[in-house]
């Protein structure tokens, strides 16, 4: 099990996606069960981790209603979620935390025990990635849902500066282990990429 020498476990919501299949909409503000998508992530992560922050580009003021800090990427050119993970690591290190959890903003049903199971799954590297079963029973990894030791921020910054962009490829190179989650009653990492996905999330989350 990974331990956090700082005694806290912060988490960062990765909200930097461009929402191209949603017509360019900012997915953090899509309405689900009458609330912005990001509000569901804050609720679920806030029961597991503290403090919370958001990683996003653009005008930070649009997140003011959340009362959470907004972290921008420190690597230019919108390099994707790996840069958001680096921003999360840097923020967590400044808090004195030993690791940080990340989660994607477009996945409103994330497991209530995500953080705990990531920590229990972490091996010697201290880095763990979530995975869940697909329709065939095969485990599918979800690399934006992870537990990241802040001691890896130097290697990650170097990798980004040399062009690395694939989260899972970099995580595997650091010795990442996998925390497996079942799909009961549906995949808790169901993510919203299209209007049809949003409609399905409304159906699945009738009790949200």
Secondary structure, DSSP 8 states (H G I E B T S, - for coil): ----TTS-BEEEEE-----GGGTT--GGG-EETTEEHHHHHHHHHHTT-BSEEEE--S-GGGGGGGT-EEE--SSSS---HHHHHHHHHHHHHHHT-SEEEEEETT-TT--TTHHHHHHHH--TT--EEEEEE-TTS-EEEEEEEEEEEGGGHHHHHHHHHTT---HHHHHHHTT-EEEEE--SSS-TT----SHHHHHHHHHHTTT-
